[in-house]
């Protein structure tokens, strides 16, 4: 993942339809670079761990977490 020069949102969500609705609510298109997604809990934890070790500048501005995820 490359550092983006703007704010970004990290979404941990397994449902395509819920992700679509979230993007619509945020006013972003379906192919936006502003939203980075993990599809399950393990993938979300791995990515957050990598970002945290890279330093504060790499952390997302907002994390949206589905509480009913597969794999963690």
N, CA, C and O atoms as a GROMACS GRO file, in nm:
protein
  288
    1UNK      N    1   0.083  -0.118   0.000
    1UNK     CA    2   0.000   0.000   0.000
    1UNK      C    3   0.088   0.124   0.000
    1UNK      O    4   0.184   0.133   0.077
    2UNK      N    5   0.056   0.218  -0.085
    2UNK     CA    6   0.132   0.342  -0.090
    2UNK      C    7   0.063   0.448  -0.007
    2UNK      O    8  -0.059   0.446   0.009
    3UNK      N    9   0.142   0.541   0.044
    3UNK     CA   10   0.087   0.649   0.126
    3UNK      C   11   0.006   0.742   0.038
    3UNK      O   12   0.053   0.788  -0.066
    4UNK      N   13  -0.113   0.770   0.081
    4UNK     CA   14  -0.199   0.862   0.009
    4UNK      C   15  -0.181   1.001   0.067
    4UNK      O   16  -0.162   1.015   0.188
    5UNK      N   17  -0.186   1.104  -0.016
    5UNK     CA   18  -0.165   1.240   0.028
    5UNK      C   19  -0.292   1.305   0.081
    5UNK      O   20  -0.292   1.426   0.106
    6UNK      N   21  -0.396   1.230   0.098
    6UNK     CA   22  -0.522   1.284   0.150
    6UNK      C   23  -0.575   1.191   0.257
    6UNK      O   24  -0.521   1.082   0.279
    7UNK      N   25  -0.679   1.234   0.323
    7UNK     CA   26  -0.737   1.150   0.427
    7UNK      C   27  -0.800   1.026   0.363
    7UNK      O   28  -0.843   1.028   0.248
    8UNK      N   29  -0.804   0.919   0.441
    8UNK     CA   30  -0.860   0.795   0.391
    8UNK      C   31  -0.928   0.718   0.502
    8UNK      O   32  -0.903   0.742   0.621
    9UNK      N   33  -1.015   0.626   0.463
    9UNK     CA   34  -1.097   0.548   0.555
    9UNK      C   35  -1.064   0.401   0.537
    9UNK      O   36  -1.055   0.351   0.425
   10UNK      N   37  -1.046   0.333   0.650
   10UNK     CA   38  -1.021   0.188   0.648
   10UNK      C   39  -1.150   0.118   0.690
   10UNK      O   40  -1.200   0.140   0.800
   11UNK      N   41  -1.203   0.034   0.601
   11UNK     CA   42  -1.328  -0.036   0.626
   11UNK      C   43  -1.298  -0.185   0.638
   11UNK      O   44  -1.236  -0.244   0.549
   12UNK      N   45  -1.342  -0.244   0.747
   12UNK     CA   46  -1.330  -0.388   0.766
   12UNK      C   47  -1.472  -0.444   0.755
   12UNK      O   48  -1.551  -0.438   0.849
   13UNK      N   49  -1.501  -0.497   0.637
   13UNK     CA   50  -1.638  -0.536   0.602
   13UNK      C   51  -1.637  -0.652   0.504
   13UNK      O   52  -1.564  -0.649   0.405
   14UNK      N   53  -1.718  -0.754   0.530
   14UNK     CA   54  -1.722  -0.870   0.441
   14UNK      C   55  -1.835  -0.862   0.339
   14UNK      O   56  -1.835  -0.939   0.242
   15UNK      N   57  -1.930  -0.774   0.356
   15UNK     CA   58  -2.046  -0.766   0.269
   15UNK      C   59  -2.026  -0.661   0.160
   15UNK      O   60  -2.001  -0.544   0.188
   16UNK      N   61  -2.038  -0.705   0.033
   16UNK     CA   62  -2.026  -0.613  -0.080
   16UNK      C   63  -2.136  -0.507  -0.076
   16UNK      O   64  -2.111  -0.390  -0.102
   17UNK      N   65  -2.259  -0.549  -0.044
   17UNK     CA   66  -2.370  -0.454  -0.043
   17UNK      C   67  -2.356  -0.351   0.069
   17UNK      O   68  -2.389  -0.234   0.050
   18UNK      N   69  -2.308  -0.393   0.186
   18UNK     CA   70  -2.286  -0.297   0.294
   18UNK      C   71  -2.175  -0.199   0.260
   18UNK      O   72  -2.185  -0.081   0.294
   19UNK      N   73  -2.071  -0.246   0.194
   19UNK     CA   74  -1.963  -0.157   0.151
   19UNK      C   75  -2.015  -0.056   0.049
   19UNK      O   76  -1.983   0.063   0.056
   20UNK      N   77  -2.095  -0.102  -0.044
   20UNK     CA   78  -2.155  -0.013  -0.144
   20UNK      C   79  -2.239   0.096  -0.076
   20UNK      O   80  -2.227   0.214  -0.109
   21UNK      N   81  -2.324   0.056   0.020
   21UNK     CA   82  -2.408   0.153   0.090
   21UNK      C   83  -2.325   0.252   0.170
   21UNK      O   84  -2.358   0.371   0.177
   22UNK      N   85  -2.217   0.206   0.231
   22UNK     CA   86  -2.129   0.295   0.306
   22UNK      C   87  -2.067   0.399   0.213
   22UNK      O   88  -2.063   0.517   0.246
   23UNK      N   89  -2.017   0.355   0.099
   23UNK     CA   90  -1.958   0.448   0.003
   23UNK      C   91  -2.060   0.549  -0.047
   23UNK      O   92  -2.028   0.667  -0.062
   24UNK      N   93  -2.181   0.505  -0.071
   24UNK     CA   94  -2.288   0.597  -0.113
   24UNK      C   95  -2.316   0.699  -0.003
   24UNK      O   96  -2.332   0.818  -0.031
   25UNK      N   97  -2.322   0.654   0.122
   25UNK     CA   98  -2.348   0.744   0.234
   25UNK      C   99  -2.235   0.846   0.251
   25UNK      O  100  -2.258   0.960   0.290
   26UNK      N  101  -2.112   0.804   0.221
   26UNK     CA  102  -1.997   0.894   0.232
   26UNK      C  103  -1.986   0.987   0.111
   26UNK      O  104  -1.909   1.084   0.114
   27UNK      N  105  -2.061   0.958   0.007
   27UNK     CA  106  -2.057   1.041  -0.112
   27UNK      C  107  -1.942   1.008  -0.204
   27UNK      O  108  -1.903   1.091  -0.287
   28UNK      N  109  -1.886   0.889  -0.191
   28UNK     CA  110  -1.776   0.848  -0.278
   28UNK      C  111  -1.825   0.742  -0.375
   28UNK      O  112  -1.920   0.670  -0.345
   29UNK      N  113  -1.761   0.733  -0.489
   29UNK     CA  114  -1.797   0.635  -0.589
   29UNK      C  115  -1.749   0.497  -0.552
   29UNK      O  116  -1.668   0.482  -0.460
   30UNK      N  117  -1.796   0.395  -0.623
   30UNK     CA  118  -1.759   0.257  -0.591
   30UNK      C  119  -1.611   0.226  -0.614
   30UNK      O  120  -1.561   0.130  -0.556
   31UNK      N  121  -1.540   0.303  -0.697
   31UNK     CA  122  -1.400   0.273  -0.726
   31UNK      C  123  -1.305   0.376  -0.666
   31UNK      O  124  -1.199   0.403  -0.724
   32UNK      N  125  -1.340   0.432  -0.554
   32UNK     CA  126  -1.259   0.538  -0.495
   32UNK      C  127  -1.134   0.483  -0.427
   32UNK      O  128  -1.134   0.371  -0.378
   33UNK      N  129  -1.028   0.562  -0.425
   33UNK     CA  130  -0.907   0.526  -0.353
   33UNK      C  131  -0.912   0.574  -0.209
   33UNK      O  132  -0.823   0.542  -0.130
   34UNK      N  133  -1.015   0.650  -0.173
   34UNK     CA  134  -1.028   0.704  -0.038
   34UNK      C  135  -1.064   0.595   0.062
   34UNK      O  136  -1.036   0.609   0.181
   35UNK      N  137  -1.125   0.487   0.017
   35UNK     CA  138  -1.168   0.378   0.105
   35UNK      C  139  -1.080   0.257   0.079
   35UNK      O  140  -1.072   0.207  -0.033
   36UNK      N  141  -1.014   0.208   0.186
   36UNK     CA  142  -0.933   0.086   0.178
   36UNK      C  143  -1.009  -0.020   0.257
   36UNK      O  144  -1.060   0.008   0.365
   37UNK      N  145  -1.015  -0.140   0.202
   37UNK     CA  146  -1.100  -0.243   0.262
   37UNK      C  147  -1.023  -0.369   0.299
   37UNK      O  148  -0.932  -0.412   0.229
   38UNK      N  149  -1.062  -0.426   0.412
   38UNK     CA  150  -1.023  -0.562   0.450
   38UNK      C  151  -1.152  -0.643   0.454
   38UNK      O  152  -1.256  -0.593   0.496
   39UNK      N  153  -1.146  -0.767   0.409
   39UNK     CA  154  -1.267  -0.848   0.398
   39UNK      C  155  -1.300  -0.932   0.521
   39UNK      O  156  -1.410  -0.985   0.532
   40UNK      N  157  -1.205  -0.945   0.614
   40UNK     CA  158  -1.234  -1.019   0.737
   40UNK      C  159  -1.146  -0.966   0.850
   40UNK      O  160  -1.058  -0.883   0.829
   41UNK      N  161  -1.172  -1.017   0.970
   41UNK     CA  162  -1.101  -0.968   1.087
   41UNK      C  163  -0.951  -0.991   1.084
   41UNK      O  164  -0.874  -0.904   1.123
   42UNK      N  165  -0.907  -1.107   1.037
   42UNK     CA  166  -0.763  -1.136   1.030
   42UNK      C  167  -0.692  -1.041   0.935
   42UNK      O  168  -0.585  -0.989   0.968
   43UNK      N  169  -0.749  -1.019   0.820
   43UNK     CA  170  -0.690  -0.928   0.721
   43UNK      C  171  -0.686  -0.785   0.778
   43UNK      O  172  -0.588  -0.713   0.757
   44UNK      N  173  -0.791  -0.746   0.848
   44UNK     CA  174  -0.795  -0.613   0.908
   44UNK      C  175  -0.687  -0.593   1.013
   44UNK      O  176  -0.622  -0.489   1.016
   45UNK      N  177  -0.669  -0.692   1.099
   45UNK     CA  178  -0.567  -0.684   1.203
   45UNK      C  179  -0.427  -0.680   1.142
   45UNK      O  180  -0.342  -0.603   1.185
   46UNK      N  181  -0.404  -0.764   1.041
   46UNK     CA  182  -0.272  -0.766   0.975
   46UNK      C  183  -0.238  -0.631   0.913
   46UNK      O  184  -0.127  -0.581   0.930
   47UNK      N  185  -0.334  -0.572   0.843
   47UNK     CA  186  -0.307  -0.443   0.778
   47UNK      C  187  -0.287  -0.333   0.881
   47UNK      O  188  -0.196  -0.250   0.865
   48UNK      N  189  -0.368  -0.330   0.985
   48UNK     CA  190  -0.351  -0.228   1.089
   48UNK      C  191  -0.217  -0.242   1.160
   48UNK      O  192  -0.154  -0.143   1.195
   49UNK      N  193  -0.174  -0.365   1.181
   49UNK     CA  194  -0.044  -0.390   1.243
   49UNK      C  195   0.069  -0.336   1.154
   49UNK      O  196   0.161  -0.272   1.204
   50UNK      N  197   0.062  -0.362   1.025
   50UNK     CA  198   0.162  -0.310   0.930
   50UNK      C  199   0.163  -0.157   0.930
   50UNK      O  200   0.269  -0.095   0.932
   51UNK      N  201   0.044  -0.097   0.927
   51UNK     CA  202   0.034   0.049   0.925
   51UNK      C  203   0.089   0.110   1.054
   51UNK      O  204   0.159   0.211   1.050
   52UNK      N  205   0.059   0.050   1.167
   52UNK     CA  206   0.105   0.102   1.295
   52UNK      C  207   0.257   0.096   1.305
   52UNK      O  208   0.319   0.186   1.362
   53UNK      N  209   0.318  -0.009   1.252
   53UNK     CA  210   0.464  -0.020   1.258
   53UNK      C  211   0.532   0.078   1.162
   53UNK      O  212   0.649   0.110   1.180
   54UNK      N  213   0.458   0.125   1.061
   54UNK     CA  214   0.513   0.222   0.966
   54UNK      C  215   0.511   0.364   1.021
   54UNK      O  216   0.579   0.452   0.967
   55UNK      N  217   0.435   0.387   1.126
   55UNK     CA  218   0.431   0.519   1.187
   55UNK      C  219   0.295   0.585   1.176
   55UNK      O  220   0.209   0.543   1.098
   56UNK      N  221   0.278   0.689   1.254
   56UNK     CA  222   0.149   0.758   1.265
   56UNK      C  223   0.099   0.815   1.131
   56UNK      O  224  -0.022   0.818   1.108
   57UNK      N  225   0.188   0.858   1.046
   57UNK     CA  226   0.147   0.919   0.919
   57UNK      C  227   0.073   0.821   0.829
   57UNK      O  228   0.003   0.864   0.738
   58UNK      N  229   0.088   0.692   0.851
   58UNK     CA  230   0.025   0.592   0.766
   58UNK      C  231  -0.111   0.545   0.816
   58UNK      O  232  -0.179   0.469   0.748
   59UNK      N  233  -0.152   0.589   0.934
   59UNK     CA  234  -0.278   0.542   0.991
   59UNK      C  235  -0.397   0.610   0.925
   59UNK      O  236  -0.388   0.725   0.881
   60UNK      N  237  -0.511   0.538   0.918
   60UNK     CA  238  -0.630   0.596   0.856
   60UNK      C  239  -0.690   0.706   0.944
   60UNK      O  240  -0.663   0.713   1.064
   61UNK      N  241  -0.770   0.789   0.882
   61UNK     CA  242  -0.840   0.895   0.955
   61UNK      C  243  -0.965   0.841   1.024
   61UNK      O  244  -1.010   0.897   1.124
   62UNK      N  245  -1.021   0.734   0.971
   62UNK     CA  246  -1.141   0.674   1.026
   62UNK      C  247  -1.137   0.524   1.000
   62UNK      O  248  -1.095   0.480   0.892
   63UNK      N  249  -1.180   0.444   1.098
   63UNK     CA  250  -1.193   0.300   1.079
   63UNK      C  251  -1.340   0.264   1.099
   63UNK      O  252  -1.399   0.298   1.202
   64UNK      N  253  -1.398   0.196   1.001
   64UNK     CA  254  -1.535   0.147   1.010
   64UNK      C  255  -1.526  -0.005   1.020
   64UNK      O  256  -1.470  -0.070   0.932
   65UNK      N  257  -1.582  -0.060   1.127
   65UNK     CA  258  -1.567  -0.202   1.156
   65UNK      C  259  -1.702  -0.271   1.166
   65UNK      O  260  -1.789  -0.231   1.243
   66UNK      N  261  -1.718  -0.374   1.086
   66UNK     CA  262  -1.835  -0.463   1.095
   66UNK      C  263  -1.813  -0.550   1.219
   66UNK      O  264  -1.708  -0.614   1.231
   67UNK      N  265  -1.908  -0.554   1.309
   67UNK     CA  266  -1.891  -0.630   1.432
   67UNK      C  267  -1.923  -0.778   1.415
   67UNK      O  268  -1.901  -0.857   1.507
   68UNK      N  269  -1.975  -0.817   1.300
   68UNK     CA  270  -2.009  -0.957   1.276
   68UNK      C  271  -1.926  -1.007   1.158
   68UNK      O  272  -1.978  -1.028   1.049
   69UNK      N  273  -1.796  -1.026   1.182
   69UNK     CA  274  -1.703  -1.064   1.075
   69UNK      C  275  -1.661  -1.210   1.085
   69UNK      O  276  -1.657  -1.266   1.194
   70UNK      N  277  -1.631  -1.270   0.971
   70UNK     CA  278  -1.569  -1.402   0.976
   70UNK      C  279  -1.422  -1.390   1.015
   70UNK      O  280  -1.361  -1.285   0.999
   71UNK      N  281  -1.366  -1.499   1.067
   71UNK     CA  282  -1.222  -1.505   1.100
   71UNK      C  283  -1.181  -1.392   1.194
   71UNK      O  284  -1.110  -1.301   1.151
   72UNK      N  285  -1.219  -1.396   1.312
   72UNK     CA  286  -1.189  -1.306   1.425
   72UNK      C  287  -1.308  -1.217   1.451
   72UNK      O  288  -1.304  -1.133   1.541
   0.00000   0.00000   0.00000
